[in-house]
Amino acid sequence: MNQQSELSTVAASALLRASSEIFCAIGVPEADSRLIAVSLVEADRRGTHSHGVMRLPLYIRAVQTGGIVPDAPMRWTRGHGATAVLDAADGFGQVAMAHAVDKARDLVREHATALVAVRGSSHYGAGAYWASQLAREGLMALLASTTGASVTPFGGAEKLLGTNPLTIAFPTGGDDPVVLDMATSAGAYGRIVEAGKEGHEIPEGWAVDADGVPTTDPTAALAGALLPFGGHKGSGLATLLELLAGPLAGGRMAAETTDMWADPSVPMGTGHLLWVVDPAGVHGNAAAVSRAAAFQQRLRDVTPARAVREVLSPGDVEHRNAARNADRVPLPASVLNDLAAMAEQMGTHDPRSADES
């Protein structure tokens, strides 16, 4: 952003409790409420506010208007070898992903690999939350998802593709795997929404308006189309990811999807594709993981360019943020105020209250 959002800090325990209680208040089962809340709070701890508790009011509206089923009867519809398909029944994406990650763990023990498809789902939060869990257990994870249409293909001026996030996490034998978590749009949709709420411009090259003219106005960008990162290369990657999480996983294509931001009353029907590999199962030893750890360190040891303090491995910034924000979480002030107002309306815990034990 061109301007830094005003941030307030709140106790992580109080934020987690407040978020969980709000979900419970609208009929989400207690265990699922905590799961969803943890994923959102963790995104804020990592500094990814576009996927943090700023999403909570949107999720609540979706449940209240029918776009998300709070206690969806998810079921496995097919299993064959190292593959499995989950029907998320229009439930929370986080709950669907928790099932997918558990199934992948089971399959990878037997096959050294697993391919788990999820259909009929919704937004699952930050992909790094799911892929990193598996990487910390010594497994490589690749995760893709469809979204609503918000991105124009390279050279276009109309929405056709989703932001189609890609997450890849590779184990290094420790608590900080190499993690890439990115939208294939030049900027994340949630960050543009956040910029609009905060009254900030977005960077040049992120979007075009409804007439196809480049814009830095977040409102005009949302009315127009986001641009793919990296020109034709990002556009090509977004296209292939949409095919993986759409036709292959069984989810709706972006152009077939009513995005939650546009109308939260319509189930999104998104698809997720999770591919997991056990390097030790492939090679019979831990050599791949140890080589990855050495390469990660080699990346960090690269001589910095002039005026650059250090070279980082993918995921380092977010890992450092999470460690620094373990007890108190920085949030945009407007997000915290919205959450507090919602808690007051529902008669639940105010996140701005004293720290929880």
C-alpha positions in Angstrom: 0.0 0.0 0.0 1.1 3.6 -0.5 0.2 4.3 3.1 0.6 2.3 6.2 -2.6 1.3 7.8 -3.0 2.4 11.4 -2.5 -0.7 13.5 -3.7 -1.6 17.0 -2.5 -4.6 19.0 -4.7 -7.0 20.8 -4.0 -10.1 22.9 -3.9 -13.2 20.7 -5.9 -15.2 23.3 -8.6 -12.5 23.5 -8.8 -12.3 19.7 -9.1 -16.0 19.3 -11.8 -16.3 22.0 -13.8 -13.4 20.5 -13.7 -14.8 17.0 -14.6 -18.3 18.2 -17.5 -17.1 20.2 -18.9 -15.1 17.2 -18.9 -18.2 15.0 -20.5 -20.3 17.8 -23.2 -17.6 18.1 -24.4 -18.2 14.5 -24.5 -22.0 14.8 -21.0 -23.1 13.8 -20.1 -26.2 15.9 -17.6 -25.3 18.7 -14.7 -27.3 17.4 -15.2 -25.8 13.9 -15.5 -22.3 15.3 -12.2 -22.6 17.0 -10.6 -24.1 13.9 -11.7 -21.2 11.7 -10.8 -18.6 14.3 -7.3 -20.1 14.7 -6.7 -19.9 10.9 -7.7 -16.3 10.8 -5.8 -15.2 13.8 -2.7 -17.0 12.6 -2.9 -15.1 9.3 -2.9 -11.8 11.2 0.0 -13.0 13.4 1.9 -13.7 10.1 1.1 -10.2 8.8 -1.4 -11.4 6.2 -4.2 -9.2 7.3 -6.1 -9.7 4.0 -6.8 -13.3 5.1 -7.2 -12.6 8.8 -10.1 -11.6 11.0 -11.1 -8.9 8.5 -12.8 -11.8 6.7 -14.9 -12.7 9.7 -17.8 -10.2 9.1 -18.0 -11.5 5.5 -18.1 -15.1 6.7 -20.8 -14.2 9.2 -22.9 -12.6 6.4 -22.5 -15.6 4.3 -23.8 -17.9 7.0 -26.7 -15.7 7.9 -27.8 -15.4 4.3 -27.2 -19.0 3.2 -23.9 -18.8 1.3 -22.1 -21.0 3.8 -23.7 -23.9 5.7 -22.4 -23.6 9.3 -22.6 -27.3 10.1 -22.3 -28.8 6.6 -22.6 -32.6 6.2 -19.3 -33.1 4.4 -18.6 -36.5 3.0 -16.0 -38.5 1.1 -17.5 -39.3 -2.3 -14.7 -41.3 -3.9 -11.4 -42.9 -3.0 -9.0 -44.6 -5.4 -5.4 -45.5 -4.5 -3.7 -42.4 -3.3 -6.6 -40.1 -4.3 -9.7 -39.0 -2.5 -12.6 -36.6 -3.2 -14.5 -34.6 -0.5 -17.8 -32.9 -1.0 -17.7 -29.9 1.3 -21.5 -29.4 1.0 -21.2 -25.6 0.9 -19.5 -25.5 4.3 -16.5 -23.6 5.5 -13.3 -24.0 3.5 -11.3 -24.2 6.7 -13.3 -27.2 7.9 -13.0 -28.9 4.5 -9.3 -28.3 4.4 -8.9 -29.8 7.9 -10.5 -33.0 6.6 -8.4 -32.9 3.4 -5.1 -32.5 5.4 -6.1 -35.4 7.7 -6.9 -37.6 4.7 -3.7 -36.7 3.0 -1.8 -37.8 6.1 -3.5 -41.2 6.0 -2.9 -41.7 2.3 0.7 -40.6 2.3 1.6 -43.1 4.9 0.5 -45.9 2.6 1.5 -44.5 -0.8 4.2 -41.9 -0.1 2.0 -39.4 -2.0 -1.6 -38.2 -1.8 -3.9 -36.2 -4.1 -7.0 -34.9 -2.3 -9.7 -33.0 -4.2 -12.3 -30.8 -2.5 -15.5 -29.6 -4.2 -18.4 -27.5 -3.1 -16.3 -25.5 -0.7 -15.7 -21.8 0.1 -12.7 -19.6 1.1 -10.2 -21.6 3.2 -8.1 -18.6 4.5 -4.4 -18.5 3.9 -3.0 -21.5 2.1 0.2 -21.3 4.1 -1.7 -22.3 7.2 -2.5 -25.7 5.7 0.6 -26.5 3.7 2.9 -25.5 6.5 1.4 -28.0 8.9 2.3 -30.8 6.5 5.8 -29.4 5.8 6.6 -29.2 9.5 5.8 -33.0 9.5 8.3 -33.6 6.8 6.0 -33.6 3.8 6.0 -31.5 0.7 2.6 -29.9 0.0 1.1 -28.1 -3.0 -2.3 -26.5 -2.7 -4.4 -24.7 -5.3 -7.9 -23.2 -5.2 -10.5 -21.6 -7.4 -12.1 -18.3 -6.4 -14.6 -15.9 -7.9 -13.8 -14.2 -11.2 -11.8 -11.0 -10.6 -8.8 -11.2 -12.9 -8.5 -10.5 -16.6 -6.2 -12.7 -18.7 -3.1 -11.1 -20.1 -4.2 -8.5 -22.6 -7.8 -8.6 -21.6 -10.2 -6.1 -19.9 -12.9 -8.4 -18.4 -13.0 -10.7 -15.4 -12.6 -14.3 -16.3 -9.9 -15.9 -14.0 -9.8 -16.0 -10.2 -7.0 -14.8 -8.1 -6.3 -18.6 -8.0 -3.8 -18.8 -5.1 -0.9 -21.2 -5.1 0.8 -22.5 -2.0 3.9 -24.8 -2.0 5.7 -25.8 1.3 8.9 -27.8 1.3 10.2 -29.4 4.6 13.6 -28.5 6.0 13.5 -30.6 9.1 12.6 -27.7 11.3 9.8 -25.3 12.2 10.5 -22.9 9.3 9.9 -24.8 6.0 10.3 -23.0 2.6 6.8 -21.7 2.0 5.5 -19.9 -1.1 1.9 -18.6 -0.6 0.8 -16.2 -3.4 -2.2 -15.1 -5.4 -1.7 -15.2 -9.1 -3.1 -11.7 -9.4 -0.6 -8.9 -9.0 -2.3 -8.1 -5.7 -4.5 -10.2 -3.4 -8.2 -9.4 -3.7 -8.4 -9.1 0.1 -5.7 -6.5 0.1 -7.6 -4.4 -2.4 -10.7 -4.6 -0.3 -8.6 -3.7 2.8 -7.2 -0.7 0.9 -10.7 0.5 0.0 -11.8 0.3 3.7 -8.7 2.1 4.8 -8.9 4.8 2.1 -5.6 4.0 0.5 -4.5 3.6 -3.1 -3.2 0.4 -4.5 0.1 0.1 -6.3 0.3 0.7 -10.1 0.0 -2.4 -12.2 -2.5 -4.2 -9.9 -5.7 -3.5 -11.8 -7.7 -1.8 -14.5 -11.0 0.0 -14.2 -14.3 -1.0 -16.0 -13.0 0.6 -19.2 -9.7 -1.3 -19.1 -7.7 1.7 -18.0 -5.0 1.2 -15.4 -6.0 2.4 -12.0 -4.7 2.8 -8.4 -8.3 3.4 -7.0 -9.4 0.2 -5.1 -13.1 0.9 -5.8 -12.4 1.3 -9.5 -10.3 -1.8 -9.4 -13.0 -3.9 -7.9 -15.5 -2.6 -10.5 -13.0 -3.4 -13.2 -10.5 -6.3 -13.1 -7.3 -7.3 -11.4 -4.2 -8.0 -13.5 -2.2 -11.2 -13.3 1.3 -10.9 -11.9 4.1 -11.1 -14.3 2.1 -10.4 -17.4 1.6 -13.4 -19.7 3.5 -15.7 -17.4 1.2 -15.1 -14.4 -1.8 -15.3 -16.7 -0.7 -18.7 -17.9 -0.1 -20.0 -14.4 -3.5 -18.7 -13.2 -5.1 -20.5 -16.1 -3.5 -23.9 -15.3 -4.2 -23.5 -11.5 -7.9 -22.9 -12.4 -7.9 -26.1 -14.4 -6.4 -28.0 -11.4 -8.7 -26.8 -8.8 -11.7 -26.5 -11.1 -12.2 -29.4 -13.5 -9.7 -31.8 -11.8 -10.8 -31.1 -8.3 -14.5 -30.7 -9.3 -14.9 -27.1 -8.2 -16.6 -24.3 -10.2 -14.6 -22.2 -12.6 -14.2 -18.6 -11.6 -16.6 -17.4 -14.3 -19.2 -19.9 -12.9 -18.8 -18.6 -9.4 -20.6 -15.8 -7.5 -17.9 -14.5 -5.3 -18.6 -14.1 -1.6 -17.5 -10.5 -1.7 -20.1 -9.8 -4.5 -23.0 -11.7 -2.9 -22.4 -13.7 0.3 -25.9 -15.4 0.0 -24.8 -17.6 -2.9 -22.6 -20.7 -2.2 -19.3 -20.4 -4.0 -18.8 -24.0 -4.8 -15.0 -23.6 -5.0 -12.6 -26.4 -5.6 -9.3 -27.1 -3.8 -6.6 -29.5 -4.9 -4.0 -30.7 -2.3 -1.0 -32.7 -3.5 1.3 -34.2 -0.8 4.6 -36.1 -1.1 6.7 -37.8 1.5 10.3 -37.2 0.4 11.5 -40.0 2.7 8.9 -42.3 1.2 10.2 -41.6 -2.3 13.9 -41.9 -1.5 13.9 -44.1 1.5 15.9 -41.6 3.6 15.9 -37.9 4.7 18.4 -36.7 2.1 15.9 -34.5 0.2 14.9 -32.7 3.4 18.5 -32.1 4.5 19.4 -30.8 1.0 16.4 -28.5 1.2 17.6 -27.2 4.6 21.1 -26.6 3.2 19.7 -24.8 0.1 17.4 -22.6 2.3 20.5 -21.5 4.3 22.4 -20.9 1.0 19.6 -18.6 -0.1 19.9 -16.6 3.1 23.7 -16.4 2.7 23.5 -14.8 -0.7 25.4 -11.5 -0.9 22.8 -8.8 -0.8 22.5 -6.2 -3.5 23.4 -2.6 -2.8 20.9 -1.1 -0.3 19.4 -4.5 0.6 20.0 -5.6 4.2 19.6 -9.4 3.7 18.3 -12.1 1.3 15.5 -14.2 2.6 14.0 -17.6 1.9 10.3 -17.8 0.9 8.3 -17.7 4.1 10.9 -16.0 6.3 9.0 -12.7 6.6 5.8 -14.4 7.7 7.6 -16.8 10.1 9.4 -13.9 11.8 6.1 -12.0 12.1 4.4 -15.0 13.7 7.2 -15.3 16.2 7.1 -11.6 17.0 3.3 -11.5 17.3 3.0 -14.7 19.4 1.2 -13.0 22.3 -0.2 -9.8 20.8 -1.5 -9.4 17.3 -1.4 -6.2 15.3 -4.6 -5.4 13.4 -5.8 -2.5 11.3 -7.7 -0.4 13.7 -10.8 -0.5 11.5 -10.8 -4.3 11.6 -10.6 -4.4 15.4 -13.3 -1.9 15.7 -15.6 -3.9 13.4 -14.9 -7.0 15.3 -15.6 -5.3 18.7 -18.9 -3.9 17.3 -20.0 -7.4 16.1 -19.1 -8.9 19.5 -21.2 -6.3 21.2 -24.1 -7.0 18.9 -24.0 -10.7 19.5 -23.3 -10.4 23.2 -19.9 -12.2 23.0 -16.4 -11.5 24.2 -14.9 -8.1 23.3 -11.4 -8.7 21.9 -10.2 -5.4 23.3 -10.7 -6.6 26.9 -8.0 -7.7 29.2 -5.7 -10.6 28.2 -7.0 -14.1 28.6 -5.0 -16.6 30.6 
